[in-house]
């Protein structure tokens, strides 16, 4: 059973893994035995992140490049394969959000979100899969969102991109399953991260909204993503194709009343 989830000897490339949920998932893959390659675009953040990984005893390599730039992505994927080894696992985690009402959002802002959250995963998947296909194996994990299924005020670009990413996941799985490549997604709910720290206290309207509307009655912990990340990266998911696993404490499962009401 342990062998099903063992990633020893495999190279895992995780984009946007210098902090937050990307780092949590990357560390989980590393603890399962994978050699980690993390991507970012800020030198200072990269150095700080590499130190954190190494303090945990993980083998990690850092590469700075823009995942929305096709030529940079293609060049660095080839470089990683040459310098570190064949990429067996790709996690398309890098993403941005701009909270702007649709009527006030500039078209260029909309395009930027779609570029990072949807076009970049296509670029990365395309060039990683070109190497996976001849080897007849590979795992691609796209980090989707509850906004892959739901709308919410001020996130039209993000929801459009994440909804598109859900369908890109399914389409790539349809095309590449015959090559023994599994393409799946993870849809995180609301998680306790440094970014959400300023609003995660009792009495804050958004905190109370999330806690009361989540059947589990809490924010997610980054560690809650570890198991699903390892599962989708491992042999345990070899016949799972085109699925999105939502890790949201049950929000998408209900349209019922808040958990604090009888």
Residue pairs with C-beta under 8 A, 6 or more apart in sequence:
3 235
4 234
4 235
4 236
5 32
5 230
5 231
5 234
5 235
5 236
6 32
6 33
6 234
7 29
7 32
7 33
7 34
7 88
7 89
7 230
7 233
7 234
8 32
8 33
8 34
9 33
9 35
10 33
10 34
10 35
10 88
10 89
10 233
11 34
11 35
11 37
11 80
11 84
11 85
11 86
11 87
11 88
11 89
12 26
12 29
12 30
12 34
12 35
12 36
12 37
12 87
12 88
12 89
12 90
12 91
12 233
13 37
13 38
13 39
13 77
13 80
13 87
13 89
13 90
13 91
13 124
13 128
14 22
14 25
14 26
14 29
14 36
14 37
14 38
14 39
14 91
14 93
15 22
15 39
15 67
15 91
15 92
15 93
15 94
15 120
15 124
16 22
16 39
16 40
16 67
16 93
16 94
16 95
17 23
17 25
17 26
17 36
17 38
17 39
17 40
17 49
17 91
17 93
18 38
18 40
18 42
18 45
18 46
18 48
18 49
18 62
19 45
19 49
19 194
20 193
20 194
20 195
20 222
21 93
21 143
21 188
21 191
21 193
21 222
21 225
22 38
22 91
22 93
22 94
22 143
23 38
23 49
23 52
23 53
23 222
24 222
24 223
24 225
24 226
25 91
25 93
25 186
25 225
25 226
25 229
26 36
26 38
26 53
26 60
26 91
27 53
27 56
27 58
27 226
28 225
28 226
28 227
28 229
28 230
29 36
29 89
29 91
29 229
29 230
29 233
30 36
30 53
30 56
30 58
30 59
30 60
31 56
31 58
31 226
32 230
32 233
32 234
34 88
34 89
34 233
35 59
35 60
35 61
35 84
35 85
36 53
36 58
36 59
36 60
36 61
37 60
37 61
37 62
37 63
37 80
37 84
37 87
38 46
38 49
38 50
38 53
38 60
38 61
38 62
38 63
39 62
39 63
39 64
39 65
39 67
39 76
39 94
40 46
40 49
40 62
40 64
41 64
41 65
41 66
42 64
43 64
46 62
46 64
47 62
49 62
50 60
50 62
53 60
54 60
61 80
61 83
61 84
63 76
63 79
63 80
65 72
65 73
65 75
65 76
66 72
66 73
67 73
67 94
67 116
67 120
67 123
67 124
68 115
68 116
68 119
68 120
68 123
70 123
73 120
73 123
73 124
73 127
74 123
74 127
77 87
77 124
77 127
77 128
77 131
78 127
80 87
81 87
81 131
86 131
86 135
87 128
87 131
87 132
87 138
88 132
88 137
88 138
88 139
89 138
89 139
89 140
89 141
89 233
90 124
90 125
90 128
90 138
90 139
90 140
90 141
91 141
91 143
91 229
91 233
92 120
92 121
92 124
92 125
92 140
92 141
92 142
92 143
92 165
93 143
94 116
94 120
95 116
95 117
95 143
96 112
96 113
96 116
96 117
97 113
97 155
97 158
98 105
98 109
98 112
98 113
98 157
98 158
99 154
99 155
100 109
100 154
100 157
101 153
101 154
102 154
102 156
105 156
105 157
109 157
110 156
110 157
110 160
113 157
113 158
113 160
113 161
114 157
114 160
114 161
114 164
116 161
117 158
117 161
117 162
117 165
118 161
118 162
118 164
118 165
118 168
121 142
121 165
121 168
122 168
125 140
125 142
125 168
125 172
125 183
128 138
128 140
129 138
129 140
129 172
129 176
129 179
129 181
132 138
132 176
132 179
132 181
133 176
133 179
133 181
136 179
136 180
137 180
137 181
138 176
138 179
138 180
138 181
138 182
139 181
139 182
139 184
139 232
139 233
139 234
139 237
140 172
140 181
140 182
140 183
140 184
141 183
141 184
141 185
141 186
141 229
141 232
141 233
142 165
142 168
142 169
142 183
142 184
142 185
142 186
143 185
143 186
143 187
143 188
144 162
144 165
144 166
144 169
144 185
144 186
144 187
144 244
145 158
145 159
145 162
145 187
145 188
146 187
146 188
146 189
146 246
146 248
146 251
146 252
147 155
147 158
147 159
147 162
147 163
148 159
148 162
148 163
148 165
148 166
148 185
148 187
148 244
149 163
149 166
149 187
149 246
149 252
150 159
150 252
151 159
152 159
165 185
166 185
166 187
166 244
169 183
169 184
169 185
169 242
169 244
170 242
172 183
173 182
173 183
173 184
173 241
173 242
174 241
174 242
176 183
177 183
177 241
177 242
180 238
182 232
182 237
182 238
182 240
182 241
183 241
183 242
184 232
184 237
184 240
184 241
184 242
184 243
184 244
184 245
185 243
185 244
185 245
186 225
186 228
186 229
186 232
186 244
186 245
186 246
186 247
187 244
187 245
187 246
187 247
187 248
187 252
188 220
188 225
188 246
188 247
188 248
189 214
189 220
189 246
189 247
189 248
189 249
189 251
189 252
190 196
190 210
190 214
190 219
190 220
190 248
190 249
190 251
191 219
191 220
191 221
191 222
191 224
191 225
192 200
192 219
192 220
192 221
192 222
193 222
196 219
199 206
199 207
200 207
200 219
201 207
202 208
210 219
211 217
211 218
211 219
211 259
212 258
212 259
212 260
212 261
213 251
213 258
213 259
214 248
214 249
214 250
214 251
214 259
215 249
215 250
215 251
215 253
215 254
215 259
216 249
216 250
217 249
217 259
218 249
220 247
220 248
220 249
224 247
225 247
228 245
228 247
231 237
232 240
232 245
246 252
